[in-house]
């Protein structure tokens, strides 16, 4: 009967060690991922300025235009109507 209790105690010790190892691996992976995310520069494409200008006009002035959103001119342009990423 005592052997059974000793085996249970050893099994619990092994599980505790496995849990600690899994937690350590998770913490290392999380730290590595956070360092990668925080050190990476923001992603930008050549069309990012166009997207941001058109989005700013839609948000601030309720128009689709490539003019400056702060000026609120909303001059229509063909380039603002088509998606900037499509090379038509």
Biopython code that builds the backbone (N, CA, C, O; Angstrom):
import numpy as np
from Bio.PDB.StructureBuilder import StructureBuilder

atoms = [
    (1, "UNK", "N", (0.829, -1.198, 0.000)),
    (1, "UNK", "CA", (0.000, 0.000, 0.000)),
    (1, "UNK", "C", (0.865, 1.249, 0.000)),
    (1, "UNK", "O", (0.532, 2.225, -0.673)),
    (2, "UNK", "N", (1.955, 1.242, 0.731)),
    (2, "UNK", "CA", (2.821, 2.417, 0.770)),
    (2, "UNK", "C", (3.521, 2.639, -0.571)),
    (2, "UNK", "O", (3.817, 3.773, -0.945)),
    (3, "UNK", "N", (3.783, 1.544, -1.289)),
    (3, "UNK", "CA", (4.405, 1.669, -2.603)),
    (3, "UNK", "C", (3.495, 2.433, -3.566)),
    (3, "UNK", "O", (3.951, 3.239, -4.377)),
    (4, "UNK", "N", (2.203, 2.156, -3.450)),
    (4, "UNK", "CA", (1.232, 2.862, -4.294)),
    (4, "UNK", "C", (1.262, 4.369, -4.013)),
    (4, "UNK", "O", (1.229, 5.168, -4.949)),
    (5, "UNK", "N", (1.325, 4.761, -2.754)),
    (5, "UNK", "CA", (1.376, 6.178, -2.400)),
    (5, "UNK", "C", (2.685, 6.824, -2.860)),
    (5, "UNK", "O", (2.703, 7.983, -3.274)),
    (6, "UNK", "N", (3.763, 6.071, -2.785)),
    (6, "UNK", "CA", (5.057, 6.589, -3.240)),
    (6, "UNK", "C", (5.035, 6.815, -4.744)),
    (6, "UNK", "O", (5.552, 7.821, -5.229)),
    (7, "UNK", "N", (4.431, 5.869, -5.498)),
    (7, "UNK", "CA", (4.320, 6.029, -6.957)),
    (7, "UNK", "C", (3.482, 7.248, -7.316)),
    (7, "UNK", "O", (3.823, 7.988, -8.238)),
    (8, "UNK", "N", (2.398, 7.458, -6.597)),
    (8, "UNK", "CA", (1.544, 8.631, -6.846)),
    (8, "UNK", "C", (2.327, 9.916, -6.596)),
    (8, "UNK", "O", (2.226, 10.866, -7.372)),
    (9, "UNK", "N", (3.104, 9.948, -5.519)),
    (9, "UNK", "CA", (3.896, 11.138, -5.208)),
    (9, "UNK", "C", (4.952, 11.389, -6.280)),
    (9, "UNK", "O", (5.190, 12.539, -6.651)),
    (10, "UNK", "N", (5.581, 10.345, -6.778)),
    (10, "UNK", "CA", (6.587, 10.508, -7.831)),
    (10, "UNK", "C", (5.950, 10.985, -9.133)),
    (10, "UNK", "O", (6.525, 11.808, -9.845)),
    (11, "UNK", "N", (4.759, 10.466, -9.443)),
    (11, "UNK", "CA", (4.048, 10.889, -10.654)),
    (11, "UNK", "C", (3.693, 12.365, -10.556)),
    (11, "UNK", "O", (3.828, 13.100, -11.534)),
    (12, "UNK", "N", (3.240, 12.806, -9.384)),
    (12, "UNK", "CA", (2.915, 14.224, -9.201)),
    (12, "UNK", "C", (4.152, 15.096, -9.350)),
    (12, "UNK", "O", (4.071, 16.189, -9.911)),
    (13, "UNK", "N", (5.295, 14.633, -8.857)),
    (13, "UNK", "CA", (6.527, 15.397, -8.998)),
    (13, "UNK", "C", (6.932, 15.511, -10.458)),
    (13, "UNK", "O", (7.381, 16.570, -10.897)),
    (14, "UNK", "N", (6.776, 14.427, -11.217)),
    (14, "UNK", "CA", (7.104, 14.470, -12.647)),
    (14, "UNK", "C", (6.188, 15.436, -13.380)),
    (14, "UNK", "O", (6.644, 16.213, -14.219)),
    (15, "UNK", "N", (4.910, 15.392, -13.072)),
    (15, "UNK", "CA", (3.951, 16.297, -13.727)),
    (15, "UNK", "C", (4.250, 17.752, -13.388)),
    (15, "UNK", "O", (4.148, 18.625, -14.250)),
    (16, "UNK", "N", (4.612, 18.013, -12.158)),
    (16, "UNK", "CA", (4.956, 19.369, -11.760)),
    (16, "UNK", "C", (6.178, 19.850, -12.526)),
    (16, "UNK", "O", (6.220, 20.995, -12.975)),
    (17, "UNK", "N", (7.164, 18.988, -12.677)),
    (17, "UNK", "CA", (8.357, 19.335, -13.448)),
    (17, "UNK", "C", (8.032, 19.577, -14.912)),
    (17, "UNK", "O", (8.588, 20.488, -15.526)),
    (18, "UNK", "N", (7.145, 18.777, -15.477)),
    (18, "UNK", "CA", (6.751, 18.957, -16.863)),
    (18, "UNK", "C", (5.987, 20.269, -17.041)),
    (18, "UNK", "O", (6.177, 20.974, -18.033)),
    (19, "UNK", "N", (5.140, 20.587, -16.095)),
    (19, "UNK", "CA", (4.385, 21.849, -16.166)),
    (19, "UNK", "C", (5.323, 23.052, -16.080)),
    (19, "UNK", "O", (5.158, 24.035, -16.803)),
    (20, "UNK", "N", (6.298, 22.961, -15.197)),
    (20, "UNK", "CA", (7.265, 24.061, -15.077)),
    (20, "UNK", "C", (8.075, 24.226, -16.352)),
    (20, "UNK", "O", (8.329, 25.347, -16.792)),
    (21, "UNK", "N", (8.481, 23.107, -16.948)),
    (21, "UNK", "CA", (9.228, 23.158, -18.203)),
    (21, "UNK", "C", (8.373, 23.760, -19.318)),
    (21, "UNK", "O", (8.853, 24.589, -20.092)),
    (22, "UNK", "N", (7.115, 23.346, -19.400)),
    (22, "UNK", "CA", (6.214, 23.897, -20.420)),
    (22, "UNK", "C", (5.999, 25.398, -20.199)),
    (22, "UNK", "O", (5.978, 26.171, -21.157)),
    (23, "UNK", "N", (5.843, 25.800, -18.963)),
    (23, "UNK", "CA", (5.673, 27.215, -18.651)),
    (23, "UNK", "C", (6.920, 28.015, -18.997)),
    (23, "UNK", "O", (6.819, 29.134, -19.500)),
    (24, "UNK", "N", (8.088, 27.456, -18.734)),
    (24, "UNK", "CA", (9.342, 28.119, -19.069)),
    (24, "UNK", "C", (9.488, 28.281, -20.590)),
    (24, "UNK", "O", (9.874, 29.347, -21.069)),
    (25, "UNK", "N", (9.182, 27.227, -21.336)),
    (25, "UNK", "CA", (9.263, 27.308, -22.798)),
    (25, "UNK", "C", (8.269, 28.334, -23.328)),
    (25, "UNK", "O", (8.604, 29.105, -24.227)),
    (26, "UNK", "N", (7.063, 28.357, -22.791)),
    (26, "UNK", "CA", (6.060, 29.338, -23.202)),
    (26, "UNK", "C", (6.525, 30.756, -22.900)),
    (26, "UNK", "O", (6.360, 31.646, -23.735)),
    (27, "UNK", "N", (7.099, 30.981, -21.731)),
    (27, "UNK", "CA", (7.559, 32.321, -21.356)),
    (27, "UNK", "C", (8.703, 32.781, -22.257)),
    (27, "UNK", "O", (8.747, 33.947, -22.647)),
    (28, "UNK", "N", (9.623, 31.887, -22.589)),
    (28, "UNK", "CA", (10.726, 32.242, -23.484)),
    (28, "UNK", "C", (10.200, 32.579, -24.876)),
    (28, "UNK", "O", (10.636, 33.554, -25.488)),
    (29, "UNK", "N", (9.263, 31.772, -25.376)),
    (29, "UNK", "CA", (8.686, 32.028, -26.700)),
    (29, "UNK", "C", (7.917, 33.342, -26.712)),
    (29, "UNK", "O", (7.988, 34.089, -27.688)),
    (30, "UNK", "N", (7.185, 33.632, -25.647)),
    (30, "UNK", "CA", (6.428, 34.882, -25.566)),
    (30, "UNK", "C", (7.365, 36.088, -25.539)),
    (30, "UNK", "O", (7.113, 37.082, -26.220)),
    (31, "UNK", "N", (8.427, 36.010, -24.769)),
    (31, "UNK", "CA", (9.396, 37.109, -24.706)),
    (31, "UNK", "C", (10.074, 37.328, -26.056)),
    (31, "UNK", "O", (10.264, 38.467, -26.481)),
    (32, "UNK", "N", (10.435, 36.243, -26.723)),
    (32, "UNK", "CA", (11.061, 36.371, -28.039)),
    (32, "UNK", "C", (10.101, 37.014, -29.035)),
    (32, "UNK", "O", (10.506, 37.860, -29.832)),
    (33, "UNK", "N", (8.848, 36.621, -28.992)),
    (33, "UNK", "CA", (7.848, 37.191, -29.908)),
    (33, "UNK", "C", (7.612, 38.671, -29.607)),
    (33, "UNK", "O", (7.482, 39.471, -30.532)),
    (34, "UNK", "N", (7.557, 39.041, -28.343)),
    (34, "UNK", "CA", (7.352, 40.443, -27.984)),
    (34, "UNK", "C", (8.526, 41.307, -28.425)),
    (34, "UNK", "O", (8.327, 42.423, -28.906)),
    (35, "UNK", "N", (9.737, 40.810, -28.268)),
    (35, "UNK", "CA", (10.912, 41.552, -28.731)),
    (35, "UNK", "C", (10.839, 41.746, -30.240)),
    (35, "UNK", "O", (11.142, 42.829, -30.740)),
    (36, "UNK", "N", (10.441, 40.709, -30.968)),
    (36, "UNK", "CA", (10.320, 40.801, -32.423)),
    (36, "UNK", "C", (9.260, 41.822, -32.828)),
    (36, "UNK", "O", (9.496, 42.637, -33.720)),
    (37, "UNK", "N", (8.110, 41.787, -32.190)),
    (37, "UNK", "CA", (7.015, 42.697, -32.545)),
    (37, "UNK", "C", (7.364, 44.139, -32.197)),
    (37, "UNK", "O", (7.097, 45.050, -32.981)),
    (38, "UNK", "N", (7.953, 44.346, -31.039)),
    (38, "UNK", "CA", (8.249, 45.708, -30.607)),
    (38, "UNK", "C", (9.432, 46.324, -31.351)),
    (38, "UNK", "O", (9.536, 47.548, -31.430)),
    (39, "UNK", "N", (10.319, 45.499, -31.893)),
    (39, "UNK", "CA", (11.476, 46.050, -32.589)),
    (39, "UNK", "C", (11.245, 46.209, -34.092)),
    (39, "UNK", "O", (12.036, 46.872, -34.763)),
    (40, "UNK", "N", (10.193, 45.622, -34.627)),
    (40, "UNK", "CA", (9.936, 45.701, -36.062)),
    (40, "UNK", "C", (9.384, 47.073, -36.423)),
    (40, "UNK", "O", (8.614, 47.661, -35.662)),
    (41, "UNK", "N", (9.774, 47.573, -37.569)),
    (41, "UNK", "CA", (9.245, 48.856, -38.025)),
    (41, "UNK", "C", (7.858, 48.647, -38.616)),
    (41, "UNK", "O", (7.542, 47.550, -39.076)),
    (42, "UNK", "N", (7.033, 49.677, -38.611)),
    (42, "UNK", "CA", (5.686, 49.540, -39.174)),
    (42, "UNK", "C", (5.758, 49.210, -40.660)),
    (42, "UNK", "O", (6.631, 49.697, -41.377)),
    (43, "UNK", "N", (4.857, 48.405, -41.091)),
    (43, "UNK", "CA", (4.837, 47.966, -42.481)),
    (43, "UNK", "C", (4.227, 49.068, -43.353)),
    (43, "UNK", "O", (3.153, 49.589, -43.051)),
    (44, "UNK", "N", (4.905, 49.403, -44.404)),
    (44, "UNK", "CA", (4.416, 50.425, -45.332)),
    (44, "UNK", "C", (4.733, 49.990, -46.752)),
    (44, "UNK", "O", (5.757, 49.357, -47.008)),
    (45, "UNK", "N", (3.842, 50.339, -47.669)),
    (45, "UNK", "CA", (4.034, 50.052, -49.085)),
    (45, "UNK", "C", (4.130, 51.372, -49.831)),
    (45, "UNK", "O", (3.873, 52.423, -49.245)),
    (46, "UNK", "N", (4.486, 51.345, -51.087)),
    (46, "UNK", "CA", (4.510, 52.598, -51.853)),
    (46, "UNK", "C", (3.133, 53.264, -51.949)),
    (46, "UNK", "O", (3.045, 54.480, -52.120)),
    (47, "UNK", "N", (2.072, 52.483, -51.841)),
    (47, "UNK", "CA", (0.716, 53.039, -51.917)),
    (47, "UNK", "C", (0.172, 53.489, -50.566)),
    (47, "UNK", "O", (-0.951, 53.988, -50.498)),
    (48, "UNK", "N", (0.931, 53.328, -49.501)),
    (48, "UNK", "CA", (0.420, 53.645, -48.168)),
    (48, "UNK", "C", (0.002, 55.104, -48.033)),
    (48, "UNK", "O", (-1.018, 55.394, -47.408)),
    (49, "UNK", "N", (0.770, 56.026, -48.609)),
    (49, "UNK", "CA", (0.410, 57.441, -48.524)),
    (49, "UNK", "C", (-0.935, 57.707, -49.194)),
    (49, "UNK", "O", (-1.753, 58.469, -48.678)),
    (50, "UNK", "N", (-1.158, 57.077, -50.340)),
    (50, "UNK", "CA", (-2.433, 57.267, -51.042)),
    (50, "UNK", "C", (-3.584, 56.716, -50.219)),
    (50, "UNK", "O", (-4.621, 57.364, -50.072)),
    (51, "UNK", "N", (-3.397, 55.514, -49.682)),
    (51, "UNK", "CA", (-4.444, 54.925, -48.845)),
    (51, "UNK", "C", (-4.757, 55.811, -47.646)),
    (51, "UNK", "O", (-5.924, 56.041, -47.326)),
    (52, "UNK", "N", (-3.727, 56.303, -46.992)),
    (52, "UNK", "CA", (-3.940, 57.132, -45.800)),
    (52, "UNK", "C", (-4.614, 58.452, -46.141)),
    (52, "UNK", "O", (-5.451, 58.933, -45.377)),
    (53, "UNK", "N", (-4.265, 59.042, -47.271)),
    (53, "UNK", "CA", (-4.896, 60.298, -47.679)),
    (53, "UNK", "C", (-6.366, 60.090, -48.002)),
    (53, "UNK", "O", (-7.216, 60.854, -47.543)),
    (54, "UNK", "N", (-6.673, 59.069, -48.784)),
    (54, "UNK", "CA", (-8.074, 58.789, -49.133)),
    (54, "UNK", "C", (-8.863, 58.417, -47.885)),
    (54, "UNK", "O", (-9.994, 58.872, -47.716)),
    (55, "UNK", "N", (-8.285, 57.591, -47.002)),
    (55, "UNK", "CA", (-8.971, 57.215, -45.767)),
    (55, "UNK", "C", (-9.204, 58.422, -44.866)),
    (55, "UNK", "O", (-10.255, 58.529, -44.233)),
    (56, "UNK", "N", (-8.234, 59.332, -44.803)),
    (56, "UNK", "CA", (-8.416, 60.549, -44.008)),
    (56, "UNK", "C", (-9.540, 61.413, -44.549)),
    (56, "UNK", "O", (-10.306, 61.987, -43.776)),
    (57, "UNK", "N", (-9.648, 61.513, -45.870)),
    (57, "UNK", "CA", (-10.749, 62.283, -46.459)),
    (57, "UNK", "C", (-12.099, 61.618, -46.208)),
    (57, "UNK", "O", (-13.086, 62.300, -45.931)),
    (58, "UNK", "N", (-12.145, 60.307, -46.303)),
    (58, "UNK", "CA", (-13.412, 59.614, -46.023)),
    (58, "UNK", "C", (-13.811, 59.827, -44.574)),
    (58, "UNK", "O", (-14.983, 60.072, -44.287)),
    (59, "UNK", "N", (-12.860, 59.739, -43.657)),
    (59, "UNK", "CA", (-13.155, 59.872, -42.231)),
    (59, "UNK", "C", (-13.507, 61.309, -41.839)),
    (59, "UNK", "O", (-14.474, 61.529, -41.110)),
    (60, "UNK", "N", (-12.736, 62.280, -42.313)),
    (60, "UNK", "CA", (-12.927, 63.659, -41.872)),
    (60, "UNK", "C", (-13.945, 64.425, -42.711)),
    (60, "UNK", "O", (-14.720, 65.216, -42.173)),
    (61, "UNK", "N", (-13.950, 64.196, -44.032)),
    (61, "UNK", "CA", (-14.740, 65.055, -44.924)),
    (61, "UNK", "C", (-15.846, 64.315, -45.664)),
    (61, "UNK", "O", (-16.584, 64.931, -46.433)),
    (62, "UNK", "N", (-15.976, 63.024, -45.454)),
    (62, "UNK", "CA", (-17.006, 62.207, -46.097)),
    (62, "UNK", "C", (-16.945, 62.280, -47.620)),
    (62, "UNK", "O", (-17.981, 62.307, -48.283)),
    (63, "UNK", "N", (-15.733, 62.312, -48.176)),
    (63, "UNK", "CA", (-15.556, 62.322, -49.619)),
    (63, "UNK", "C", (-14.374, 61.438, -49.982)),
    (63, "UNK", "O", (-13.510, 61.150, -49.154)),
    (64, "UNK", "N", (-14.358, 61.013, -51.248)),
    (64, "UNK", "CA", (-13.260, 60.190, -51.748)),
    (64, "UNK", "C", (-12.389, 61.078, -52.609)),
    (64, "UNK", "O", (-12.746, 61.394, -53.744)),
    (65, "UNK", "N", (-11.245, 61.483, -52.073)),
    (65, "UNK", "CA", (-10.381, 62.414, -52.774)),
    (65, "UNK", "C", (-8.939, 62.204, -52.324)),
    (65, "UNK", "O", (-8.676, 61.692, -51.236)),
    (66, "UNK", "N", (-8.004, 62.618, -53.199)),
    (66, "UNK", "CA", (-6.595, 62.546, -52.829)),
    (66, "UNK", "C", (-6.063, 63.893, -52.367)),
    (66, "UNK", "O", (-4.861, 64.036, -52.140)),
    (67, "UNK", "N", (-6.927, 64.869, -52.226)),
    (67, "UNK", "CA", (-6.471, 66.163, -51.717)),
    (67, "UNK", "C", (-6.216, 66.062, -50.212)),
    (67, "UNK", "O", (-6.600, 65.085, -49.569)),
    (68, "UNK", "N", (-5.569, 67.077, -49.669)),
    (68, "UNK", "CA", (-5.209, 67.077, -48.256)),
    (68, "UNK", "C", (-6.466, 67.042, -47.386)),
    (68, "UNK", "O", (-7.337, 67.898, -47.543)),
    (69, "UNK", "N", (-6.583, 66.073, -46.471)),
    (69, "UNK", "CA", (-7.779, 66.003, -45.633)),
    (69, "UNK", "C", (-7.956, 67.218, -44.733)),
    (69, "UNK", "O", (-9.087, 67.590, -44.420)),
    (70, "UNK", "N", (-6.862, 67.840, -44.313)),
    (70, "UNK", "CA", (-6.969, 69.007, -43.428)),
    (70, "UNK", "C", (-7.535, 70.210, -44.162)),
    (70, "UNK", "O", (-8.179, 71.063, -43.551)),
    (71, "UNK", "N", (-7.301, 70.289, -45.479)),
    (71, "UNK", "CA", (-7.812, 71.425, -46.248)),
    (71, "UNK", "C", (-9.291, 71.301, -46.565)),
    (71, "UNK", "O", (-9.945, 72.309, -46.835)),
    (72, "UNK", "N", (-9.834, 70.098, -46.539)),
    (72, "UNK", "CA", (-11.255, 69.832, -46.796)),
    (72, "UNK", "C", (-11.690, 70.305, -48.175)),
    (72, "UNK", "O", (-12.824, 70.757, -48.336)),
    (73, "UNK", "N", (-10.814, 70.212, -49.178)),
    (73, "UNK", "CA", (-11.166, 70.629, -50.535)),
    (73, "UNK", "C", (-12.030, 69.595, -51.241)),
    (73, "UNK", "O", (-12.959, 69.958, -51.963)),
    (74, "UNK", "N", (-11.746, 68.342, -51.049)),
    (74, "UNK", "CA", (-12.492, 67.246, -51.658)),
    (74, "UNK", "C", (-12.561, 67.351, -53.172)),
    (74, "UNK", "O", (-13.613, 67.111, -53.764)),
    (75, "UNK", "N", (-11.468, 67.701, -53.792)),
    (75, "UNK", "CA", (-11.448, 67.722, -55.254)),
    (75, "UNK", "C", (-11.423, 66.290, -55.769)),
    (75, "UNK", "O", (-10.541, 65.507, -55.416)),
    (76, "UNK", "N", (-12.397, 65.957, -56.605)),
    (76, "UNK", "CA", (-12.444, 64.587, -57.103)),
    (76, "UNK", "C", (-11.290, 64.316, -58.068)),
    (76, "UNK", "O", (-10.895, 65.188, -58.841)),
    (77, "UNK", "N", (-10.776, 63.137, -58.012)),
    (77, "UNK", "CA", (-9.729, 62.737, -58.938)),
    (77, "UNK", "C", (-9.963, 61.281, -59.320)),
    (77, "UNK", "O", (-10.473, 60.486, -58.532)),
    (78, "UNK", "N", (-9.579, 60.957, -60.539)),
    (78, "UNK", "CA", (-9.772, 59.599, -61.015)),
    (78, "UNK", "C", (-8.933, 58.609, -60.198)),
    (78, "UNK", "O", (-9.349, 57.471, -59.981)),
    (79, "UNK", "N", (-7.788, 59.034, -59.759)),
    (79, "UNK", "CA", (-6.916, 58.141, -58.998)),
    (79, "UNK", "C", (-7.495, 57.770, -57.650)),
    (79, "UNK", "O", (-7.166, 56.712, -57.113)),
    (80, "UNK", "N", (-8.357, 58.617, -57.082)),
    (80, "UNK", "CA", (-8.942, 58.322, -55.784)),
    (80, "UNK", "C", (-10.129, 57.370, -55.911)),
    (80, "UNK", "O", (-10.497, 56.703, -54.944)),
    (81, "UNK", "N", (-10.721, 57.306, -57.087)),
    (81, "UNK", "CA", (-11.887, 56.447, -57.268)),
    (81, "UNK", "C", (-11.465, 54.990, -57.383)),
    (81, "UNK", "O", (-12.111, 54.111, -56.812)),
    (82, "UNK", "N", (-10.396, 54.728, -58.110)),
    (82, "UNK", "CA", (-9.929, 53.351, -58.240)),
    (82, "UNK", "C", (-9.029, 53.007, -57.051)),
    (82, "UNK", "O", (-8.457, 53.886, -56.408)),
    (83, "UNK", "N", (-8.925, 51.755, -56.790)),
    (83, "UNK", "CA", (-8.080, 51.303, -55.676)),
    (83, "UNK", "C", (-6.611, 51.558, -56.036)),
    (83, "UNK", "O", (-6.194, 51.195, -57.136)),
    (84, "UNK", "N", (-5.819, 52.161, -55.160)),
    (84, "UNK", "CA", (-4.437, 52.473, -55.491)),
    (84, "UNK", "C", (-3.575, 51.256, -55.778)),
    (84, "UNK", "O", (-2.565, 51.386, -56.470)),
    (85, "UNK", "N", (-3.924, 50.091, -55.281)),
    (85, "UNK", "CA", (-3.081, 48.917, -55.494)),
    (85, "UNK", "C", (-3.316, 48.256, -56.850)),
    (85, "UNK", "O", (-2.515, 47.425, -57.276)),
    (86, "UNK", "N", (-4.396, 48.612, -57.527)),
    (86, "UNK", "CA", (-4.681, 48.012, -58.838)),
    (86, "UNK", "C", (-3.987, 48.819, -59.923)),
    (86, "UNK", "O", (-4.239, 50.019, -60.039)),
    (87, "UNK", "N", (-3.136, 48.214, -60.709)),
    (87, "UNK", "CA", (-2.348, 48.965, -61.708)),
    (87, "UNK", "C", (-3.099, 49.192, -63.016)),
    (87, "UNK", "O", (-2.605, 48.772, -64.062)),
    (88, "UNK", "N", (-4.257, 49.829, -63.015)),
    (88, "UNK", "CA", (-5.018, 50.092, -64.240)),
    (88, "UNK", "C", (-4.530, 51.343, -64.909)),
    (88, "UNK", "O", (-5.052, 51.726, -65.956)),
]
sb = StructureBuilder()
sb.init_structure("model")
sb.init_model(0)
sb.init_chain("A")
sb.init_seg("    ")
for serial, (resi, resn, name, xyz) in enumerate(atoms, 1):
    if name == "N":
        sb.init_residue(resn, " ", resi, " ")
    sb.init_atom(name, np.array(xyz, "f"), 0.0, 1.0, " ", f" {name:<3s}", serial, name[0])
structure = sb.get_structure()
